[in-house]
Amino acid sequence: MVISNEWSSYKEDNVESAQFLKETLLNDNWWMKVDYILAFTASIYDVLRKIVMDMATLHLVYEMCDSLIANVRKIIYQHERKAQVEY
């Protein structure tokens, strides 16, 4: 709907908000930020799902947290390295 011609002529609601939404949804930088956030929160989510299971996982918590920290560091390092190259 955002890329259709009707979206440009949509005037019922706030036109400025509609334009802002269109620009944001079509912005590649915004989607790269979303991918970055999802990349490291997925690791956190996976560890939390494993910990909350209905079985004994306490003995695995330290190992999972260590691997979680390593994964998040790797993702952040790759993102910062990519950001430095872009500038």
C-alpha positions as CSV (number, residue, x, y, z in Angstrom):
1,M,0.0,0.0,0.0
2,V,2.8,2.4,0.8
3,I,4.3,2.3,-2.7
4,S,0.9,2.6,-4.5
5,N,-0.3,5.8,-6.1
6,E,-3.3,5.9,-3.8
7,W,-1.0,6.3,-0.8
8,S,0.3,9.6,-2.2
9,S,-3.2,11.0,-2.6
10,Y,-4.4,9.7,0.8
11,K,-5.6,12.8,2.7
12,E,-8.1,11.6,5.3
13,D,-5.6,11.3,8.1
14,N,-2.5,13.3,8.9
15,V,-0.6,13.7,5.6
16,E,2.7,14.4,7.4
17,S,2.4,11.2,9.4
18,A,1.6,9.2,6.2
19,Q,4.6,10.7,4.4
20,F,6.9,10.0,7.4
21,L,5.7,6.4,7.4
22,K,6.3,5.9,3.7
23,E,9.8,7.4,3.9
24,T,10.6,5.2,6.9
25,L,9.3,2.0,5.4
26,L,11.2,2.5,2.2
27,N,14.4,3.6,3.9
28,D,17.2,0.9,3.6
29,N,19.1,2.3,6.7
30,W,16.0,1.8,8.9
31,W,15.7,-1.8,7.8
32,M,19.5,-2.4,8.4
33,K,18.9,-1.1,12.0
34,V,16.0,-3.5,12.4
35,D,18.1,-6.4,11.2
36,Y,20.9,-5.4,13.6
37,I,18.5,-5.3,16.6
38,L,16.9,-8.6,15.6
39,A,20.3,-10.2,15.2
40,F,21.4,-9.9,18.8
41,T,17.9,-10.0,20.4
42,A,17.3,-13.4,18.7
43,S,20.3,-14.9,20.7
44,I,18.9,-13.5,23.9
45,Y,15.4,-14.8,23.1
46,D,16.8,-18.3,22.3
47,V,18.6,-18.5,25.7
48,L,15.5,-17.3,27.6
49,R,13.4,-19.9,25.8
50,K,15.8,-22.7,26.8
51,I,16.0,-21.5,30.4
52,V,12.2,-21.4,30.9
53,M,11.6,-24.9,29.7
54,D,9.9,-27.5,31.9
55,M,13.1,-29.4,32.6
56,A,16.3,-28.9,34.6
57,T,18.4,-26.4,32.8
58,L,20.2,-24.7,35.7
59,H,23.4,-26.6,35.0
60,L,23.4,-25.2,31.4
61,V,22.8,-21.6,32.3
62,Y,26.4,-20.6,32.7
63,E,27.4,-22.2,29.4
64,M,24.4,-20.6,27.6
65,C,25.2,-17.2,29.0
66,D,28.8,-17.5,28.0
67,S,27.8,-18.4,24.4
68,L,25.1,-15.6,24.5
69,I,27.7,-13.0,25.4
70,A,30.1,-14.3,22.7
71,N,27.3,-14.2,20.1
72,V,26.2,-10.7,21.0
73,R,29.7,-9.4,21.0
74,K,30.3,-11.0,17.6
75,I,27.2,-9.4,16.1
76,I,28.0,-6.0,17.6
77,Y,31.6,-6.1,16.4
78,Q,30.5,-7.0,12.9
79,H,27.9,-4.2,12.9
80,E,30.4,-1.6,14.2
81,R,33.0,-2.8,11.7
82,K,30.5,-2.5,8.8
83,A,29.4,1.0,10.1
84,Q,33.0,2.2,10.1
85,V,33.5,1.0,6.5
86,E,30.4,2.9,5.4
87,Y,31.6,6.2,6.7
